[in-house]
Amino acid sequence: MVRIIGYKQREKEDGNPFFILELQGGVEMSLSKETGQYYATTKKAFVTSTFDEPTCKALIGSEMPGSIQRKEVEPYSYVVKETGEELVLTHRWLFVPKSEEETKQEEAIDQLMEDTSVFSQNGVSQLAEQAV
């Protein structure tokens, strides 16, 4: 799942405004190459929308099924706002919606896991008992 955490206004080539939604994935643990210590982080991505500003505001906090994934692209320049350092990147973070079929499969697994009566209550498989 990803969460809508904000929005930004942009302009089309013809000067008309539109809004993009800022998405954030779940918390992930990453290992620092410099310190060797783990740190918590999240992936972020932006998606264009057809929404007006009040709708974008109302959507903040909403969750959508999907994930944020890395995609390799042609090299492009990026300037780090805080330091002014210019980097050449070869990837972007993109939102990838979860398919309806994947969502149904996960719901079926969740439903099965909720019904604990199908599992052995004594830790011994009934099939194993019958074989003895």
N, CA, C and O atoms as a Tinker XYZ file with bonds, in Angstrom:
   528  protein
     1  N      0.842000   -1.179000    0.000000    73     2
     2  CA     0.000000    0.000000    0.000000    64     1     3
     3  C      0.888000    1.242000    0.000000    63     2     4     5
     4  O      1.976000    1.257000    0.575000    81     3
     5  N      0.394000    2.264000   -0.652000    73     3     6
     6  CA     1.050000    3.563000   -0.613000    64     5     7
     7  C      0.051000    4.578000   -0.081000    63     6     8     9
     8  O     -1.162000    4.399000   -0.196000    81     7
     9  N      0.578000    5.641000    0.500000    73     7    10
    10  CA    -0.268000    6.687000    1.080000    64     9    11
    11  C     -0.017000    7.997000    0.353000    63    10    12    13
    12  O      1.122000    8.328000    0.023000    81    11
    13  N     -1.092000    8.741000    0.106000    73    11    14
    14  CA    -0.968000   10.084000   -0.460000    64    13    15
    15  C     -0.582000   11.009000    0.682000    63    14    16    17
    16  O     -1.326000   11.142000    1.654000    81    15
    17  N      0.581000   11.652000    0.571000    73    15    18
    18  CA     1.069000   12.492000    1.667000    64    17    19
    19  C      1.072000   13.977000    1.322000    63    18    20    21
    20  O      1.308000   14.814000    2.194000    81    19
    21  N      0.811000   14.312000    0.058000    73    19    22
    22  CA     0.794000   15.717000   -0.318000    64    21    23
    23  C      0.499000   15.884000   -1.793000    63    22    24    25
    24  O      0.203000   14.925000   -2.506000    81    23
    25  N      0.588000   17.124000   -2.228000    73    23    26
    26  CA     0.370000   17.430000   -3.642000    64    25    27
    27  C      1.143000   18.693000   -3.987000    63    26    28    29
    28  O      1.538000   19.453000   -3.102000    81    27
    29  N      1.352000   18.910000   -5.267000    73    27    30
    30  CA     2.044000   20.103000   -5.758000    64    29    31
    31  C      1.360000   20.578000   -7.030000    63    30    32    33
    32  O      0.822000   19.787000   -7.805000    81    31
    33  N      1.397000   21.879000   -7.221000    73    31    34
    34  CA     0.836000   22.446000   -8.454000    64    33    35
    35  C      1.956000   22.588000   -9.478000    63    34    36    37
    36  O      3.058000   23.023000   -9.147000    81    35
    37  N      1.669000   22.221000  -10.708000    73    35    38
    38  CA     2.602000   22.355000  -11.827000    64    37    39
    39  C      1.880000   23.062000  -12.968000    63    38    40    41
    40  O      0.669000   23.279000  -12.909000    81    39
    41  N      2.628000   23.418000  -14.001000    73    39    42
    42  CA     2.024000   24.058000  -15.175000    64    41    43
    43  C      2.293000   23.236000  -16.418000    63    42    44    45
    44  O      3.400000   22.741000  -16.627000    81    43
    45  N      1.261000   23.098000  -17.244000    73    43    46
    46  CA     1.408000   22.440000  -18.543000    64    45    47
    47  C      2.195000   23.377000  -19.452000    63    46    48    49
    48  O      2.448000   24.531000  -19.106000    81    47
    49  N      2.577000   22.865000  -20.616000    73    47    50
    50  CA     3.313000   23.683000  -21.591000    64    49    51
    51  C      2.521000   24.912000  -22.018000    63    50    52    53
    52  O      3.100000   25.950000  -22.340000    81    51
    53  N      1.189000   24.793000  -22.021000    73    51    54
    54  CA     0.353000   25.928000  -22.435000    64    53    55
    55  C      0.072000   26.901000  -21.289000    63    54    56    57
    56  O     -0.647000   27.883000  -21.471000    81    55
    57  N      0.641000   26.630000  -20.102000    73    55    58
    58  CA     0.486000   27.533000  -18.972000    64    57    59
    59  C     -0.650000   27.183000  -18.025000    63    58    60    61
    60  O     -0.760000   27.786000  -16.957000    81    59
    61  N     -1.490000   26.233000  -18.383000    73    59    62
    62  CA    -2.593000   25.834000  -17.509000    64    61    63
    63  C     -2.065000   25.016000  -16.327000    63    62    64    65
    64  O     -1.190000   24.168000  -16.501000    81    63
    65  N     -2.595000   25.269000  -15.130000    73    63    66
    66  CA    -2.121000   24.523000  -13.956000    64    65    67
    67  C     -2.742000   23.132000  -13.865000    63    66    68    69
    68  O     -3.840000   22.895000  -14.368000    81    67
    69  N     -2.023000   22.220000  -13.216000    73    67    70
    70  CA    -2.529000   20.894000  -12.866000    64    69    71
    71  C     -1.837000   20.474000  -11.577000    63    70    72    73
    72  O     -0.878000   21.113000  -11.142000    81    71
    73  N     -2.322000   19.409000  -10.974000    73    71    74
    74  CA    -1.770000   18.974000   -9.693000    64    73    75
    75  C     -1.199000   17.569000   -9.794000    63    74    76    77
    76  O     -1.722000   16.709000  -10.502000    81    75
    77  N     -0.102000   17.362000   -9.058000    73    75    78
    78  CA     0.491000   16.037000   -8.936000    64    77    79
    79  C      0.361000   15.597000   -7.485000    63    78    80    81
    80  O      0.454000   16.414000   -6.569000    81    79
    81  N      0.149000   14.318000   -7.285000    73    79    82
    82  CA     0.028000   13.759000   -5.942000    64    81    83
    83  C      1.364000   13.171000   -5.517000    63    82    84    85
    84  O      2.036000   12.504000   -6.302000    81    83
    85  N      1.745000   13.423000   -4.266000    73    83    86
    86  CA     2.968000   12.851000   -3.708000    64    85    87
    87  C      2.603000   11.587000   -2.946000    63    86    88    89
    88  O      1.799000   11.628000   -2.014000    81    87
    89  N      3.194000   10.463000   -3.339000    73    87    90
    90  CA     2.917000    9.162000   -2.740000    64    89    91
    91  C      4.110000    8.690000   -1.928000    63    90    92    93
    92  O      5.260000    8.971000   -2.265000    81    91
    93  N      3.822000    7.971000   -0.858000    73    91    94
    94  CA     4.884000    7.428000   -0.013000    64    93    95
    95  C      4.595000    5.969000    0.283000    63    94    96    97
    96  O      3.476000    5.609000    0.647000    81    95
    97  N      5.616000    5.127000    0.125000    73    95    98
    98  CA     5.478000    3.707000    0.428000    64    97    99
    99  C      5.664000    3.457000    1.921000    63    98   100   101
   100  O      5.811000    4.397000    2.703000    81    99
   101  N      5.656000    2.187000    2.309000    73    99   102
   102  CA     5.828000    1.814000    3.710000    64   101   103
   103  C      7.261000    1.970000    4.176000    63   102   104   105
   104  O      8.171000    2.178000    3.373000    81   103
   105  N      7.451000    1.867000    5.471000    73   103   106
   106  CA     8.778000    1.987000    6.075000    64   105   107
   107  C      9.625000    0.781000    5.686000    63   106   108   109
   108  O      9.167000   -0.360000    5.738000    81   107
   109  N     10.860000    1.053000    5.298000    73   107   110
   110  CA    11.816000    0.000000    4.942000    64   109   111
   111  C     13.108000    0.247000    5.706000    63   110   112   113
   112  O     13.446000    1.386000    6.029000    81   111
   113  N     13.814000   -0.820000    5.988000    73   111   114
   114  CA    15.112000   -0.685000    6.649000    64   113   115
   115  C     16.200000   -0.826000    5.589000    63   114   116   117
   116  O     16.191000   -1.763000    4.791000    81   115
   117  N     17.142000    0.126000    5.596000    73   115   118
   118  CA    18.256000    0.097000    4.646000    64   117   119
   119  C     19.559000    0.108000    5.416000    63   118   120   121
   120  O     19.647000    0.660000    6.513000    81   119
   121  N     20.563000   -0.505000    4.830000    73   119   122
   122  CA    21.885000   -0.566000    5.447000    64   121   123
   123  C     22.760000    0.528000    4.862000    63   122   124   125
   124  O     22.948000    0.589000    3.647000    81   123
   125  N     23.299000    1.395000    5.718000    73   123   126
   126  CA    24.161000    2.482000    5.272000    64   125   127
   127  C     25.498000    1.920000    4.802000    63   126   128   129
   128  O     26.128000    1.134000    5.511000    81   127
   129  N     25.929000    2.319000    3.616000    73   127   130
   130  CA    27.229000    1.890000    3.100000    64   129   131
   131  C     28.364000    2.555000    3.864000    63   130   132   133
   132  O     29.456000    1.998000    3.973000    81   131
   133  N     28.103000    3.752000    4.397000    73   131   134
   134  CA    29.141000    4.500000    5.111000    64   133   135
   135  C     29.332000    4.037000    6.549000    63   134   136   137
   136  O     30.463000    3.849000    6.995000    81   135
   137  N     28.214000    3.850000    7.287000    73   135   138
   138  CA    28.316000    3.539000    8.711000    64   137   139
   139  C     28.111000    2.066000    9.032000    63   138   140   141
   140  O     28.501000    1.610000   10.106000    81   139
   141  N     27.501000    1.312000    8.113000    73   139   142
   142  CA    27.192000   -0.088000    8.387000    64   141   143
   143  C     25.992000   -0.262000    9.302000    63   142   144   145
   144  O     25.695000   -1.379000    9.726000    81   143
   145  N     25.300000    0.823000    9.611000    73   143   146
   146  CA    24.128000    0.794000   10.486000    64   145   147
   147  C     22.841000    0.842000    9.651000    63   146   148   149
   148  O     22.821000    1.394000    8.551000    81   147
   149  N     21.789000    0.264000   10.185000    73   147   150
   150  CA    20.495000    0.318000    9.513000    64   149   151
   151  C     19.798000    1.633000    9.824000    63   150   152   153
   152  O     19.980000    2.206000   10.898000    81   151
   153  N     19.003000    2.099000    8.882000    73   151   154
   154  CA    18.184000    3.281000    9.094000    64   153   155
   155  C     16.833000    3.067000    8.414000    63   154   156   157
   156  O     16.716000    2.321000    7.442000    81   155
   157  N     15.814000    3.749000    8.955000    73   155   158
   158  CA    14.468000    3.631000    8.410000    64   157   159
   159  C     14.287000    4.658000    7.296000    63   158   160   161
   160  O     14.722000    5.803000    7.415000    81   159
   161  N     13.644000    4.237000    6.220000    73   159   162
   162  CA    13.424000    5.128000    5.089000    64   161   163
   163  C     12.135000    4.731000    4.372000    63   162   164   165
   164  O     11.568000    3.673000    4.643000    81   163
   165  N     11.685000    5.565000    3.476000    73   163   166
   166  CA    10.537000    5.249000    2.629000    64   165   167
   167  C     10.834000    5.724000    1.213000    63   166   168   169
   168  O     11.655000    6.617000    1.001000    81   167
   169  N     10.166000    5.125000    0.269000    73   167   170
   170  CA    10.281000    5.564000   -1.122000    64   169   171
   171  C      9.138000    6.514000   -1.414000    63   170   172   173
   172  O      8.032000    6.345000   -0.901000    81   171
   173  N      9.410000    7.519000   -2.247000    73   171   174
   174  CA     8.383000    8.483000   -2.639000    64   173   175
   175  C      8.321000    8.564000   -4.154000    63   174   176   177
   176  O      9.307000    8.330000   -4.853000    81   175
   177  N      7.139000    8.900000   -4.639000    73   175   178
   178  CA     6.948000    9.089000   -6.074000    64   177   179
   179  C      5.840000   10.119000   -6.264000    63   178   180   181
   180  O      5.063000   10.396000   -5.349000    81   179
   181  N      5.785000   10.671000   -7.447000    73   179   182
   182  CA     4.746000   11.635000   -7.800000    64   181   183
   183  C      3.961000   11.086000   -8.990000    63   182   184   185
   184  O      4.534000   10.486000   -9.899000    81   183
   185  N      2.634000   11.300000   -8.973000    73   183   186
   186  CA     1.790000   10.920000  -10.108000    64   185   187
   187  C      0.926000   12.111000  -10.486000    63   186   188   189
   188  O      0.457000   12.852000   -9.622000    81   187
   189  N      0.721000   12.290000  -11.785000    73   187   190
   190  CA    -0.135000   13.378000  -12.242000    64   189   191
   191  C     -1.587000   13.038000  -11.929000    63   190   192   193
   192  O     -1.943000   11.875000  -11.743000    81   191
   193  N     -2.413000   14.073000  -11.873000    73   191   194
   194  CA    -3.824000   13.852000  -11.587000    64   193   195
   195  C     -4.680000   14.811000  -12.410000    63   194   196   197
   196  O     -4.179000   15.761000  -13.012000    81   195
   197  N     -5.968000   14.540000  -12.418000    73   195   198
   198  CA    -6.936000   15.435000  -13.053000    64   197   199
   199  C     -7.731000   16.184000  -11.990000    63   198   200   201
   200  O     -8.729000   16.832000  -12.307000    81   199
   201  N     -7.298000   16.103000  -10.726000    73   199   202
   202  CA    -8.041000   16.674000   -9.612000    64   201   203
   203  C     -7.777000   18.163000   -9.440000    63   202   204   205
   204  O     -6.725000   18.676000   -9.824000    81   203
   205  N     -8.767000   18.851000   -8.848000    73   203   206
   206  CA    -8.564000   20.245000   -8.460000    64   205   207
   207  C     -7.910000   20.260000   -7.076000    63   206   208   209
   208  O     -7.754000   19.215000   -6.444000    81   207
   209  N     -7.531000   21.447000   -6.614000    73   207   210
   210  CA    -6.807000   21.540000   -5.344000    64   209   211
   211  C     -7.616000   21.040000   -4.146000    63   210   212   213
   212  O     -7.062000   20.317000   -3.317000    81   211
   213  N     -8.909000   21.392000   -4.013000    73   211   214
   214  CA    -9.659000   20.865000   -2.860000    64   213   215
   215  C     -9.708000   19.332000   -2.824000    63   214   216   217
   216  O     -9.648000   18.738000   -1.747000    81   215
   217  N     -9.814000   18.701000   -3.976000    73   215   218
   218  CA    -9.825000   17.240000   -4.022000    64   217   219
   219  C     -8.480000   16.682000   -3.589000    63   218   220   221
   220  O     -8.421000   15.718000   -2.826000    81   219
   221  N     -7.395000   17.286000   -4.075000    73   219   222
   222  CA    -6.052000   16.840000   -3.678000    64   221   223
   223  C     -5.876000   16.946000   -2.168000    63   222   224   225
   224  O     -5.346000   16.029000   -1.542000    81   223
   225  N     -6.313000   18.048000   -1.581000    73   223   226
   226  CA    -6.229000   18.228000   -0.122000    64   225   227
   227  C     -7.001000   17.134000    0.596000    63   226   228   229
   228  O     -6.518000   16.567000    1.576000    81   227
   229  N     -8.212000   16.833000    0.103000    73   227   230
   230  CA    -9.065000   15.832000    0.743000    64   229   231
   231  C     -8.468000   14.430000    0.644000    63   230   232   233
   232  O     -8.756000   13.584000    1.490000    81   231
   233  N     -7.648000   14.168000   -0.364000    73   231   234
   234  CA    -7.073000   12.839000   -0.568000    64   233   235
   235  C     -5.871000   12.550000    0.329000    63   234   236   237
   236  O     -5.470000   11.395000    0.466000    81   235
   237  N     -5.294000   13.583000    0.939000    73   235   238
   238  CA    -4.122000   13.369000    1.792000    64   237   239
   239  C     -4.487000   12.403000    2.919000    63   238   240   241
   240  O     -5.480000   12.593000    3.622000    81   239
   241  N     -3.673000   11.376000    3.073000    73   239   242
   242  CA    -3.916000   10.330000    4.067000    64   241   243
   243  C     -4.562000    9.095000    3.487000    63   242   244   245
   244  O     -4.579000    8.048000    4.135000    81   243
   245  N     -5.100000    9.192000    2.268000    73   243   246
   246  CA    -5.718000    8.030000    1.618000    64   245   247
   247  C     -4.646000    7.020000    1.226000    63   246   248   249
   248  O     -3.510000    7.386000    0.921000    81   247
   249  N     -5.025000    5.742000    1.239000    73   247   250
   250  CA    -4.112000    4.685000    0.817000    64   249   251
   251  C     -4.624000    4.035000   -0.457000    63   250   252   253
   252  O     -5.828000    3.959000   -0.700000    81   251
   253  N     -3.676000    3.566000   -1.266000    73   251   254
   254  CA    -4.002000    2.879000   -2.521000    64   253   255
   255  C     -3.179000    1.609000   -2.610000    63   254   256   257
   256  O     -2.023000    1.590000   -2.187000    81   255
   257  N     -3.763000    0.538000   -3.158000    73   255   258
   258  CA    -2.990000   -0.693000   -3.330000    64   257   259
   259  C     -1.938000   -0.508000   -4.423000    63   258   260   261
   260  O     -2.243000   -0.038000   -5.519000    81   259
   261  N     -0.723000   -0.875000   -4.117000    73   259   262
   262  CA     0.375000   -0.760000   -5.070000    64   261   263
   263  C      1.681000   -0.552000   -4.333000    63   262   264   265
   264  O      1.742000   -0.670000   -3.109000    81   263
   265  N      2.722000   -0.241000   -5.082000    73   263   266
   266  CA     4.038000   -0.023000   -4.482000    64   265   267
   267  C      4.803000    1.016000   -5.294000    63   266   268   269
   268  O      4.407000    1.388000   -6.398000    81   267
   269  N      5.894000    1.464000   -4.722000    73   267   270
   270  CA     6.778000    2.396000   -5.416000    64   269   271
   271  C      8.024000    1.611000   -5.788000    63   270   272   273
   272  O      8.700000    1.047000   -4.928000    81   271
   273  N      8.320000    1.584000   -7.089000    73   271   274
   274  CA     9.427000    0.773000   -7.583000    64   273   275
   275  C     10.401000    1.609000   -8.398000    63   274   276   277
   276  O     10.038000    2.623000   -8.993000    81   275
   277  N     11.639000    1.158000   -8.406000    73   275   278
   278  CA    12.705000    1.827000   -9.146000    64   277   279
   279  C     12.641000    1.406000  -10.613000    63   278   280   281
   280  O     12.488000    0.224000  -10.922000    81   279
   281  N     12.761000    2.390000  -11.517000    73   279   282
   282  CA    12.788000    2.103000  -12.949000    64   281   283
   283  C     13.995000    2.798000  -13.562000    63   282   284   285
   284  O     14.206000    3.993000  -13.354000    81   283
   285  N     14.775000    2.053000  -14.309000    73   283   286
   286  CA    15.939000    2.614000  -14.994000    64   285   287
   287  C     15.462000    3.479000  -16.161000    63   286   288   289
   288  O     14.556000    3.088000  -16.898000    81   287
   289  N     16.071000    4.650000  -16.327000    73   287   290
   290  CA    15.723000    5.584000  -17.392000    64   289   291
   291  C     17.002000    6.166000  -17.980000    63   290   292   293
   292  O     18.100000    5.903000  -17.489000    81   291
   293  N     16.847000    6.961000  -19.035000    73   291   294
   294  CA    18.003000    7.656000  -19.607000    64   293   295
   295  C     18.591000    8.593000  -18.554000    63   294   296   297
   296  O     17.838000    9.159000  -17.761000    81   295
   297  N     19.906000    8.775000  -18.519000    73   295   298
   298  CA    20.527000    9.668000  -17.533000    64   297   299
   299  C     19.954000   11.089000  -17.605000    63   298   300   301
   300  O     19.683000   11.615000  -18.684000    81   299
   301  N     19.778000   11.692000  -16.422000    73   299   302
   302  CA    19.293000   13.072000  -16.339000    64   301   303
   303  C     19.949000   13.751000  -15.140000    63   302   304   305
   304  O     20.398000   13.088000  -14.205000    81   303
   305  N     19.997000   15.078000  -15.183000    73   303   306
   306  CA    20.607000   15.862000  -14.100000    64   305   307
   307  C     19.579000   16.162000  -13.020000    63   306   308   309
   308  O     18.407000   16.410000  -13.304000    81   307
   309  N     20.042000   16.134000  -11.775000    73   307   310
   310  CA    19.196000   16.453000  -10.627000    64   309   311
   311  C     20.026000   17.291000   -9.670000    63   310   312   313
   312  O     21.169000   16.946000   -9.369000    81   311
   313  N     19.452000   18.398000   -9.189000    73   311   314
   314  CA    20.155000   19.269000   -8.251000    64   313   315
   315  C     19.571000   19.061000   -6.860000    63   314   316   317
   316  O     18.364000   19.198000   -6.662000    81   315
   317  N     20.436000   18.728000   -5.891000    73   315   318
   318  CA    20.021000   18.558000   -4.502000    64   317   319
   319  C     19.745000   19.951000   -3.934000    63   318   320   321
   320  O     20.654000   20.777000   -3.851000    81   319
   321  N     18.494000   20.214000   -3.542000    73   319   322
   322  CA    18.098000   21.546000   -3.099000    64   321   323
   323  C     18.915000   22.036000   -1.914000    63   322   324   325
   324  O     19.315000   23.199000   -1.870000    81   323
   325  N     19.163000   21.152000   -0.957000    73   323   326
   326  CA    19.840000   21.544000    0.279000    64   325   327
   327  C     21.302000   21.940000    0.062000    63   326   328   329
   328  O     21.807000   22.838000    0.735000    81   327
   329  N     21.983000   21.273000   -0.874000    73   327   330
   330  CA    23.424000   21.507000   -1.048000    64   329   331
   331  C     23.788000   22.179000   -2.366000    63   330   332   333
   332  O     24.886000   22.716000   -2.508000    81   331
   333  N     22.874000   22.153000   -3.325000    73   331   334
   334  CA    23.173000   22.696000   -4.640000    64   333   335
   335  C     23.986000   21.743000   -5.510000    63   334   336   337
   336  O     24.317000   22.070000   -6.650000    81   335
   337  N     24.309000   20.562000   -4.975000    73   335   338
   338  CA    25.100000   19.573000   -5.711000    64   337   339
   339  C     24.291000   19.027000   -6.887000    63   338   340   341
   340  O     23.113000   18.703000   -6.738000    81   339
   341  N     24.928000   18.927000   -8.057000    73   339   342
   342  CA    24.268000   18.384000   -9.233000    64   341   343
   343  C     24.675000   16.925000   -9.409000    63   342   344   345
   344  O     25.858000   16.587000   -9.433000    81   343
   345  N     23.664000   16.074000   -9.531000    73   343   346
   346  CA    23.890000   14.642000   -9.705000    64   345   347
   347  C     23.341000   14.191000  -11.051000    63   346   348   349
   348  O     22.406000   14.792000  -11.579000    81   347
   349  N     23.918000   13.144000  -11.597000    73   347   350
   350  CA    23.370000   12.517000  -12.797000    64   349   351
   351  C     22.764000   11.196000  -12.346000    63   350   352   353
   352  O     23.464000   10.312000  -11.854000    81   351
   353  N     21.456000   11.077000  -12.521000    73   351   354
   354  CA    20.741000    9.875000  -12.096000    64   353   355
   355  C     20.295000    9.073000  -13.311000    63   354   356   357
   356  O     20.097000    9.616000  -14.398000    81   355
   357  N     20.144000    7.774000  -13.103000    73   355   358
   358  CA    19.715000    6.885000  -14.193000    64   357   359
   359  C     18.462000    6.098000  -13.803000    63   358   360   361
   360  O     18.142000    5.084000  -14.423000    81   359
   361  N     17.767000    6.563000  -12.787000    73   359   362
   362  CA    16.535000    5.881000  -12.359000    64   361   363
   363  C     15.525000    6.892000  -11.848000    63   362   364   365
   364  O     15.863000    8.033000  -11.533000    81   363
   365  N     14.286000    6.451000  -11.775000    73   363   366
   366  CA    13.190000    7.218000  -11.171000    64   365   367
   367  C     12.388000    6.247000  -10.316000    63   366   368   369
   368  O     12.427000    5.035000  -10.527000    81   367
   369  N     11.664000    6.795000   -9.350000    73   367   370
   370  CA    10.764000    6.004000   -8.524000    64   369   371
   371  C      9.363000    6.193000   -9.062000    63   370   372   373
   372  O      8.882000    7.323000   -9.155000    81   371
   373  N      8.693000    5.091000   -9.421000    73   371   374
   374  CA     7.368000    5.138000  -10.032000    64   373   375
   375  C      6.358000    4.356000   -9.203000    63   374   376   377
   376  O      6.692000    3.348000   -8.581000    81   375
   377  N      5.118000    4.837000   -9.205000    73   375   378
   378  CA     4.027000    4.115000   -8.562000    64   377   379
   379  C      3.567000    3.010000   -9.502000    63   378   380   381
   380  O      3.318000    3.253000  -10.683000    81   379
   381  N      3.457000    1.802000   -8.975000    73   379   382
   382  CA     2.970000    0.655000   -9.740000    64   381   383
   383  C      1.728000    0.136000   -9.021000    63   382   384   385
   384  O      1.835000   -0.427000   -7.931000    81   383
   385  N      0.539000    0.322000   -9.627000    73   383   386
   386  CA    -0.684000   -0.143000   -8.956000    64   385   387
   387  C     -0.723000   -1.657000   -8.850000    63   386   388   389
   388  O     -0.214000   -2.370000   -9.714000    81   387
   389  N     -1.337000   -2.132000   -7.777000    73   387   390
   390  CA    -1.498000   -3.575000   -7.603000    64   389   391
   391  C     -2.693000   -4.010000   -8.445000    63   390   392   393
   392  O     -3.740000   -3.365000   -8.436000    81   391
   393  N     -2.525000   -5.096000   -9.161000    73   391   394
   394  CA    -3.604000   -5.578000  -10.009000    64   393   395
   395  C     -4.756000   -6.090000   -9.158000    63   394   396   397
   396  O     -4.561000   -6.465000   -8.002000    81   395
   397  N     -5.934000   -6.106000   -9.718000    73   395   398
   398  CA    -7.122000   -6.586000   -9.009000    64   397   399
   399  C     -6.949000   -8.055000   -8.627000    63   398   400   401
   400  O     -7.395000   -8.481000   -7.562000    81   399
   401  N     -6.301000   -8.824000   -9.497000    73   399   402
   402  CA    -6.097000  -10.247000   -9.220000    64   401   403
   403  C     -5.184000  -10.442000   -8.011000    63   402   404   405
   404  O     -5.459000  -11.288000   -7.160000    81   403
   405  N     -4.097000   -9.666000   -7.926000    73   403   406
   406  CA    -3.200000   -9.768000   -6.774000    64   405   407
   407  C     -3.927000   -9.408000   -5.486000    63   406   408   409
   408  O     -3.735000  -10.055000   -4.456000    81   407
   409  N     -4.768000   -8.370000   -5.545000    73   407   410
   410  CA    -5.530000   -7.940000   -4.380000    64   409   411
   411  C     -6.469000   -9.049000   -3.930000    63   410   412   413
   412  O     -6.578000   -9.314000   -2.733000    81   411
   413  N     -7.153000   -9.705000   -4.874000    73   411   414
   414  CA    -8.064000  -10.802000   -4.535000    64   413   415
   415  C     -7.305000  -11.967000   -3.889000    63   414   416   417
   416  O     -7.787000  -12.565000   -2.927000    81   415
   417  N     -6.114000  -12.289000   -4.420000    73   415   418
   418  CA    -5.321000  -13.378000   -3.863000    64   417   419
   419  C     -4.922000  -13.069000   -2.423000    63   418   420   421
   420  O     -5.018000  -13.937000   -1.556000    81   419
   421  N     -4.479000  -11.847000   -2.164000    73   419   422
   422  CA    -4.080000  -11.474000   -0.814000    64   421   423
   423  C     -5.268000  -11.524000    0.143000    63   422   424   425
   424  O     -5.129000  -11.972000    1.281000    81   423
   425  N     -6.436000  -11.065000   -0.312000    73   423   426
   426  CA    -7.635000  -11.116000    0.529000    64   425   427
   427  C     -8.005000  -12.555000    0.856000    63   426   428   429
   428  O     -8.402000  -12.847000    1.984000    81   427
   429  N     -7.880000  -13.462000   -0.115000    73   427   430
   430  CA    -8.194000  -14.874000    0.120000    64   429   431
   431  C     -7.226000  -15.478000    1.138000    63   430   432   433
   432  O     -7.643000  -16.241000    2.010000    81   431
   433  N     -5.952000  -15.146000    1.036000    73   431   434
   434  CA    -4.956000  -15.647000    1.988000    64   433   435
   435  C     -5.241000  -15.100000    3.378000    63   434   436   437
   436  O     -5.177000  -15.839000    4.361000    81   435
   437  N     -5.558000  -13.804000    3.470000    73   435   438
   438  CA    -5.883000  -13.197000    4.765000    64   437   439
   439  C     -7.090000  -13.885000    5.397000    63   438   440   441
   440  O     -7.105000  -14.157000    6.597000    81   439
   441  N     -8.105000  -14.163000    4.570000    73   439   442
   442  CA    -9.312000  -14.815000    5.078000    64   441   443
   443  C     -8.984000  -16.217000    5.582000    63   442   444   445
   444  O     -9.481000  -16.622000    6.633000    81   443
   445  N     -8.164000  -16.956000    4.857000    73   443   446
   446  CA    -7.765000  -18.294000    5.263000    64   445   447
   447  C     -6.999000  -18.245000    6.578000    63   446   448   449
   448  O     -7.223000  -19.079000    7.456000    81   447
   449  N     -6.099000  -17.280000    6.723000    73   447   450
   450  CA    -5.284000  -17.185000    7.927000    64   449   451
   451  C     -6.119000  -16.808000    9.151000    63   450   452   453
   452  O     -5.739000  -17.128000   10.277000    81   451
   453  N     -7.252000  -16.132000    8.945000    73   451   454
   454  CA    -8.122000  -15.769000   10.060000    64   453   455
   455  C     -8.842000  -16.985000   10.635000    63   454   456   457
   456  O     -9.169000  -16.996000   11.821000    81   455
   457  N     -9.097000  -18.019000    9.811000    73   455   458
   458  CA    -9.795000  -19.213000   10.258000    64   457   459
   459  C     -8.769000  -20.230000   10.758000    63   458   460   461
   460  O     -8.302000  -21.075000    9.995000    81   459
   461  N     -8.424000  -20.144000   12.037000    73   459   462
   462  CA    -7.381000  -21.007000   12.586000    64   461   463
   463  C     -7.846000  -22.436000   12.821000    63   462   464   465
   464  O     -7.033000  -23.294000   13.165000    81   463
   465  N     -9.144000  -22.713000   12.643000    73   463   466
   466  CA    -9.647000  -24.066000   12.871000    64   465   467
   467  C     -9.093000  -25.057000   11.844000    63   466   468   469
   468  O     -9.140000  -26.266000   12.070000    81   467
   469  N     -8.573000  -24.562000   10.724000    73   467   470
   470  CA    -8.030000  -25.470000    9.711000    64   469   471
   471  C     -6.611000  -25.911000   10.043000    63   470   472   473
   472  O     -6.048000  -26.767000    9.361000    81   471
   473  N     -6.032000  -25.324000   11.092000    73   471   474
   474  CA    -4.670000  -25.670000   11.474000    64   473   475
   475  C     -4.674000  -26.580000   12.694000    63   474   476   477
   476  O     -5.595000  -26.540000   13.510000    81   475
   477  N     -3.648000  -27.390000   12.806000    73   475   478
   478  CA    -3.506000  -28.278000   13.947000    64   477   479
   479  C     -3.417000  -27.457000   15.229000    63   478   480   481
   480  O     -2.722000  -26.442000   15.273000    81   479
   481  N     -4.113000  -27.891000   16.262000    73   479   482
   482  CA    -4.096000  -27.186000   17.539000    64   481   483
   483  C     -3.023000  -27.743000   18.477000    63   482   484   485
   484  O     -2.705000  -27.112000   19.485000    81   483
   485  N     -2.455000  -28.925000   18.160000    73   483   486
   486  CA    -1.477000  -29.536000   19.054000    64   485   487
   487  C     -0.060000  -29.519000   18.487000    63   486   488   489
   488  O      0.865000  -30.050000   19.101000    81   487
   489  N      0.103000  -28.918000   17.336000    73   487   490
   490  CA     1.434000  -28.833000   16.748000    64   489   491
   491  C      1.836000  -30.056000   15.955000    63   490   492   493
   492  O      2.926000  -30.082000   15.384000    81   491
   493  N      0.987000  -31.074000   15.900000    73   491   494
   494  CA     1.286000  -32.297000   15.167000    64   493   495
   495  C      0.332000  -32.381000   13.984000    63   494   496   497
   496  O     -0.880000  -32.249000   14.149000    81   495
   497  N      0.867000  -32.595000   12.811000    73   495   498
   498  CA     0.049000  -32.729000   11.616000    64   497   499
   499  C     -0.808000  -33.971000   11.710000    63   498   500   501
   500  O     -0.310000  -35.039000   12.064000    81   499
   501  N     -2.092000  -33.850000   11.398000    73   499   502
   502  CA    -2.987000  -35.015000   11.427000    64   501   503
   503  C     -2.543000  -36.037000   10.408000    63   502   504   505
   504  O     -2.714000  -37.236000   10.629000    81   503
   505  N     -1.973000  -35.595000    9.286000    73   503   506
   506  CA    -1.484000  -36.535000    8.296000    64   505   507
   507  C     -0.344000  -37.359000    8.878000    63   506   508   509
   508  O     -0.239000  -38.553000    8.596000    81   507
   509  N      0.507000  -36.740000    9.684000    73   507   510
   510  CA     1.632000  -37.441000   10.285000    64   509   511
   511  C      1.128000  -38.478000   11.281000    63   510   512   513
   512  O      1.700000  -39.563000   11.381000    81   511
   513  N      0.052000  -38.156000   12.029000    73   511   514
   514  CA    -0.499000  -39.096000   12.999000    64   513   515
   515  C     -1.062000  -40.335000   12.308000    63   514   516   517
   516  O     -0.906000  -41.453000   12.799000    81   515
   517  N     -1.716000  -40.129000   11.166000    73   515   518
   518  CA    -2.326000  -41.242000   10.437000    64   517   519
   519  C     -1.270000  -42.180000    9.869000    63   518   520   521
   520  O     -1.514000  -43.379000    9.730000    81   519
   521  N     -0.111000  -41.651000    9.544000    73   519   522
   522  CA     0.942000  -42.467000    8.942000    64   521   523
   523  C      1.590000  -43.373000    9.968000    63   522   524   525
   524  O      2.213000  -44.366000    9.593000    81   523
   525  N      1.464000  -43.064000   11.257000    73   523   526
   526  CA     2.132000  -43.838000   12.302000    64   525   527
   527  C      1.413000  -45.081000   12.650000    63   526   528
   528  O      1.862000  -45.832000   13.516000    81   527
